[in-house]
Amino acid sequence: MKHKKTRLQILWSAIRILVPIGLMGWIVTRVDWDKIWPLLDRIPVWMLVTSMVLFLLSQAVIALRWHFLLSFQGVRIPFLYLLGLVFMGAFASNFLPTTIGGDMVRALVAMKGQEKRTVAAASVIADRLYNLLGMTLLVPLILTLKGISWPALGKNTLLTASFAVSGSKWTKLQEKLQGIWQETRGWFTSPACILPALAFSWLSIGLAFGSFWTITVGLDIPISYWQASASALLAYFAALVPLAINGLGIQEGSLTVLLVLQGASLEQAAAAAILIRLVTMGSSLLGGIRLLLDGQHLFEQSRLGTASNGNQRGNSNGNAL
């Protein structure tokens, strides 16, 4: 049984590598690269810088949302420290092996030295859920797109597929999740938390969409901010399907098709999709620098904190006996 499970894991890992290679290969072979280089040459440097700055600001707002969620539950972690963790998580998602998730990095380090370790770890999930909720509530933007019909979207099973993978373990986790819910339900039941968290979500999403739109403007793609946002929104949901590392290939393929439907040439669309990936990866290099400088120290402290808490629980159990 264990041998069979290992084979399935190997197959799944192979799929997650082959899918992005195939999709990126499709883009590379379909595009006339002799037309792309002049396009890239035409983009003013200030527009690329603006795109990068807008994306960095969106990450800063994510850190603000995370800081707010933690403060709401009485966990005090400095904002700048959390900002560093946001970039570290982005770097892990973009560059490190698939077994090291960006959210896992954020959760492990955030728990360091915290009395409410469960809350600190759960805050990463809450932060991710608020981002997903913010995106979901913006779905009506899709109406601004050309060539997209609601019936076709209704048949789309991307979201269902992305959540089905984790749903199989629900039974085993139910008891633990109920305990976490009791401790953190204020995040999702109090208007004093829900409204500001959603506001932070929409601000960060708007800035990220603005980063993408700036690139499309620089490439002379005839598209409005709302159409660019709707295209990025659909690409975000497509990338949730766990068939590729950090949506690599799936996001680029989705954006390319959607931008072509809006009137862009294939070369313009591919260039925009590739450039926004480079912007997001380039921004996350700040997290790589932080990880290089003191990542080992941070993770060692996290492990020590976990071991210390475990020993304390063991000693209290022993005393009780």
C-alpha positions as CSV (number, residue, x, y, z in Angstrom):
1,M,0.0,0.0,0.0
2,K,2.8,2.3,0.9
3,H,4.6,1.4,-2.3
4,K,1.5,2.3,-4.3
5,K,1.1,5.6,-2.5
6,T,4.7,6.4,-3.3
7,R,4.0,5.7,-7.0
8,L,1.0,8.0,-7.0
9,Q,3.1,10.7,-5.4
10,I,5.7,10.4,-8.0
11,L,3.1,10.5,-10.8
12,W,1.5,13.6,-9.3
13,S,4.8,15.3,-9.0
14,A,5.6,14.4,-12.6
15,I,2.2,15.9,-13.7
16,R,2.9,19.1,-11.8
17,I,6.2,19.4,-13.7
18,L,5.0,18.3,-17.2
19,V,1.8,20.5,-17.3
20,P,3.6,23.8,-16.9
21,I,6.4,22.7,-19.3
22,G,3.7,21.7,-21.9
23,L,1.8,25.0,-21.5
24,M,4.9,27.1,-21.6
25,G,6.0,25.1,-24.6
26,W,2.7,25.8,-26.4
27,I,3.2,29.5,-25.9
28,V,6.8,29.5,-27.0
29,T,6.1,27.5,-30.2
30,R,3.0,29.6,-31.2
31,V,4.6,33.0,-30.7
32,D,6.7,34.8,-33.3
33,W,9.6,35.9,-31.1
34,D,10.9,38.3,-33.8
35,K,7.8,40.4,-33.1
36,I,8.0,40.1,-29.3
37,W,11.5,41.7,-28.9
38,P,10.4,45.0,-30.6
39,L,7.3,45.0,-28.3
40,L,9.5,44.7,-25.2
41,D,11.9,47.3,-26.5
42,R,9.0,49.8,-26.8
43,I,7.8,49.6,-23.2
44,P,9.1,52.7,-21.3
45,V,11.3,51.8,-18.3
46,W,9.1,53.9,-16.0
47,M,6.1,51.7,-16.8
48,L,7.9,48.6,-15.8
49,V,9.1,50.3,-12.6
50,T,5.5,51.5,-11.9
51,S,4.2,47.9,-12.4
52,M,6.8,46.6,-10.0
53,V,6.0,49.3,-7.4
54,L,2.3,48.6,-7.6
55,F,2.9,44.9,-7.0
56,L,5.2,45.6,-4.1
57,L,2.5,47.9,-2.6
58,S,0.0,45.1,-3.0
59,Q,2.3,42.8,-1.0
60,A,2.6,45.5,1.7
61,V,-1.2,45.7,2.0
62,I,-1.3,41.9,2.4
63,A,1.1,42.3,5.3
64,L,-1.2,45.0,6.7
65,R,-4.2,42.6,6.5
66,W,-2.2,39.9,8.2
67,H,-1.1,42.3,10.9
68,F,-4.7,43.4,11.4
69,L,-6.0,39.8,11.7
70,L,-3.3,38.9,14.3
71,S,-4.0,42.1,16.3
72,F,-7.7,41.3,16.3
73,Q,-6.9,38.1,18.2
74,G,-4.4,39.8,20.5
75,V,-1.2,38.6,18.8
76,R,1.3,41.3,18.5
77,I,3.9,40.9,15.7
78,P,5.6,44.0,14.2
79,F,4.3,45.0,10.7
80,L,7.8,45.1,9.2
81,Y,8.5,41.6,10.5
82,L,5.3,40.3,8.9
83,L,6.2,42.2,5.6
84,G,9.4,40.3,5.5
85,L,7.6,37.0,6.0
86,V,5.1,37.8,3.2
87,F,8.1,38.2,0.8
88,M,9.7,35.1,2.2
89,G,6.5,33.2,1.5
90,A,6.3,34.5,-2.0
91,F,9.9,33.5,-2.7
92,A,9.3,30.0,-1.3
93,S,6.3,29.6,-3.6
94,N,8.2,30.9,-6.7
95,F,11.6,29.4,-6.3
96,L,11.8,26.6,-3.7
97,P,10.7,22.9,-4.1
98,T,7.0,22.1,-4.1
99,T,7.2,20.5,-0.7
100,I,8.0,23.9,0.8
101,G,4.9,26.0,0.6
102,G,5.0,29.8,1.0
103,D,2.1,29.7,3.5
104,M,3.9,27.0,5.5
105,V,7.0,29.2,5.7
106,R,4.9,32.1,6.9
107,A,3.1,30.0,9.5
108,L,6.3,28.3,10.9
109,V,8.1,31.6,11.4
110,A,5.1,33.5,12.7
111,M,4.6,31.0,15.5
112,K,8.1,31.7,16.8
113,G,7.9,32.9,20.5
114,Q,4.1,33.3,20.4
115,E,1.9,32.1,23.3
116,K,-1.0,31.8,20.9
117,R,0.8,29.6,18.4
118,T,-2.4,28.1,17.0
119,V,-3.8,31.5,16.3
120,A,-0.5,32.7,14.7
121,A,-0.5,29.6,12.4
122,A,-4.3,29.9,11.6
123,S,-3.9,33.6,10.8
124,V,-2.1,32.5,7.6
125,I,-5.1,30.4,6.5
126,A,-7.5,33.3,7.5
127,D,-5.4,35.7,5.4
128,R,-5.5,33.4,2.4
129,L,-9.3,32.9,2.8
130,Y,-9.9,36.7,2.9
131,N,-7.9,37.0,-0.3
132,L,-10.0,34.3,-1.9
133,L,-13.2,35.9,-0.7
134,G,-12.1,39.3,-2.0
135,M,-11.4,37.7,-5.4
136,T,-14.7,35.8,-5.5
137,L,-16.8,38.9,-4.8
138,L,-15.1,40.5,-7.8
139,V,-16.4,37.8,-10.2
140,P,-19.0,40.2,-11.8
141,L,-16.0,42.0,-13.4
142,I,-16.0,39.0,-15.9
143,L,-19.0,40.7,-17.6
144,T,-16.6,43.3,-19.0
145,L,-14.7,40.7,-21.0
146,K,-15.4,40.0,-24.7
147,G,-15.8,36.4,-25.8
148,I,-16.7,35.0,-22.4
149,S,-20.1,33.6,-21.7
150,W,-21.6,32.7,-18.3
151,P,-22.8,29.2,-19.4
152,A,-19.3,28.3,-20.3
153,L,-18.1,29.5,-16.9
154,G,-20.8,27.6,-15.2
155,K,-19.5,24.3,-16.6
156,N,-16.0,25.1,-15.4
157,T,-14.9,22.7,-12.6
158,L,-11.5,24.4,-11.8
159,L,-12.5,25.5,-8.3
160,T,-14.2,22.3,-7.5
161,A,-11.1,20.4,-8.6
162,S,-8.8,22.6,-6.6
163,F,-10.6,22.1,-3.3
164,A,-11.4,18.4,-3.8
165,V,-7.8,17.5,-3.3
166,S,-7.8,18.8,0.3
167,G,-11.4,17.7,1.0
168,S,-10.5,14.0,1.3
169,K,-8.7,14.6,4.6
170,W,-11.6,16.5,6.2
171,T,-12.7,13.7,8.5
172,K,-9.3,13.3,10.1
173,L,-8.9,17.1,10.7
174,Q,-12.5,17.8,11.8
175,E,-11.8,17.7,15.6
176,K,-8.7,19.8,15.3
177,L,-10.4,22.3,13.1
178,Q,-13.3,22.7,15.5
179,G,-10.8,23.6,18.2
180,I,-9.1,26.2,16.0
181,W,-12.5,27.5,15.0
182,Q,-13.5,28.1,18.6
183,E,-10.3,30.1,19.1
184,T,-10.4,32.2,15.9
185,R,-14.1,32.4,14.9
186,G,-14.1,36.2,15.6
187,W,-12.2,36.6,12.3
188,F,-15.3,35.4,10.3
189,T,-18.2,36.3,12.5
190,S,-17.4,39.9,13.6
191,P,-18.2,42.8,11.3
192,A,-15.4,44.7,13.0
193,C,-13.0,42.2,11.5
194,I,-14.8,41.2,8.2
195,L,-15.2,44.7,6.8
196,P,-11.6,46.0,7.3
197,A,-10.1,42.6,6.2
198,L,-12.2,42.7,3.0
199,A,-11.2,46.4,2.4
200,F,-7.5,45.4,2.7
201,S,-8.1,42.5,0.3
202,W,-9.7,44.7,-2.3
203,L,-6.9,47.3,-2.0
204,S,-4.2,44.7,-2.4
205,I,-6.1,43.0,-5.3
206,G,-6.6,46.4,-7.0
207,L,-3.0,47.3,-6.8
208,A,-1.9,43.9,-8.2
209,F,-4.4,44.3,-11.0
210,G,-3.0,47.8,-11.6
211,S,0.4,46.3,-11.9
212,F,-0.8,43.9,-14.7
213,W,-2.8,46.7,-16.4
214,T,0.3,48.9,-16.5
215,I,2.1,46.2,-18.5
216,T,-0.8,45.8,-21.0
217,V,-0.8,49.6,-21.5
218,G,2.9,49.6,-22.1
219,L,2.4,46.9,-24.8
220,D,-0.3,48.9,-26.5
221,I,-3.0,46.3,-25.8
222,P,-6.5,47.9,-26.3
223,I,-7.9,47.0,-22.9
224,S,-9.5,48.9,-20.0
225,Y,-8.4,48.5,-16.4
226,W,-11.5,46.5,-15.7
227,Q,-11.0,44.1,-18.5
228,A,-7.3,43.6,-17.5
229,S,-8.6,43.0,-13.9
230,A,-11.2,40.5,-15.1
231,S,-8.5,38.7,-17.1
232,A,-6.2,38.5,-14.1
233,L,-9.1,37.3,-12.0
234,L,-9.9,34.4,-14.3
235,A,-6.2,33.5,-14.5
236,Y,-6.1,33.5,-10.7
237,F,-8.9,31.0,-10.4
238,A,-7.4,28.8,-13.2
239,A,-4.1,28.8,-11.3
240,L,-5.8,27.4,-8.2
241,V,-6.0,24.1,-9.9
242,P,-3.1,22.2,-8.3
243,L,-1.6,20.9,-11.6
244,A,1.4,23.1,-11.7
245,I,3.9,24.7,-9.3
246,N,2.5,28.1,-8.3
247,G,0.2,28.1,-11.4
248,L,3.2,28.2,-13.7
249,G,2.1,27.8,-17.3
250,I,-1.6,27.7,-16.3
251,Q,-1.6,31.4,-15.5
252,E,0.4,32.3,-18.6
253,G,-1.8,30.2,-20.9
254,S,-5.0,31.6,-19.4
255,L,-3.8,35.2,-19.7
256,T,-2.6,34.7,-23.2
257,V,-6.0,33.3,-24.4
258,L,-8.0,36.0,-22.5
259,L,-6.0,38.9,-23.8
260,V,-6.2,37.6,-27.4
261,L,-10.0,37.5,-27.0
262,Q,-9.9,41.2,-25.9
263,G,-8.1,42.2,-29.1
264,A,-4.4,41.7,-28.4
265,S,-2.2,40.0,-30.8
266,L,-0.8,36.6,-29.7
267,E,2.7,38.2,-29.3
268,Q,1.3,41.1,-27.2
269,A,-0.7,38.7,-25.0
270,A,2.2,36.3,-24.5
271,A,4.6,39.2,-23.7
272,A,2.1,40.6,-21.1
273,A,1.7,37.1,-19.4
274,I,5.5,36.6,-19.2
275,L,6.2,40.1,-18.0
276,I,3.7,39.9,-15.1
277,R,5.3,36.6,-14.1
278,L,8.7,38.2,-14.1
279,V,7.4,41.2,-12.1
280,T,5.9,38.9,-9.4
281,M,9.0,36.7,-9.3
282,G,11.3,39.7,-9.2
283,S,9.4,41.2,-6.3
284,S,9.7,38.0,-4.3
285,L,13.5,38.1,-4.5
286,L,13.3,40.5,-1.6
287,G,12.1,37.5,0.4
288,G,15.0,35.4,-1.0
289,I,17.4,38.0,0.4
290,R,15.7,37.8,3.9
291,L,15.8,34.0,3.7
292,L,19.5,34.0,2.8
293,L,20.4,36.4,5.6
294,D,18.6,34.9,8.6
295,G,16.3,32.2,7.3
296,Q,18.2,29.4,9.1
297,H,18.0,31.4,12.4
298,L,14.3,31.9,12.0
299,F,13.5,28.3,11.4
300,E,15.8,27.1,14.2
301,Q,14.0,29.3,16.6
302,S,10.6,28.0,15.3
303,R,11.7,24.4,15.9
304,L,13.1,25.3,19.3
305,G,9.8,27.0,20.2
306,T,7.8,23.9,19.1
307,A,10.0,21.5,21.1
308,S,9.8,23.8,24.2
309,N,6.1,23.9,24.1
310,G,6.0,20.1,23.6
311,N,8.2,19.6,26.6
312,Q,6.1,21.9,28.7
313,R,2.9,19.9,27.8
314,G,4.7,16.7,28.5
315,N,5.9,17.9,31.9
316,S,2.4,19.1,32.8
317,N,1.0,15.8,31.8
318,G,3.6,14.0,33.9
319,N,2.8,16.1,36.9
320,A,-0.9,15.4,36.5
321,L,-0.2,11.7,36.5
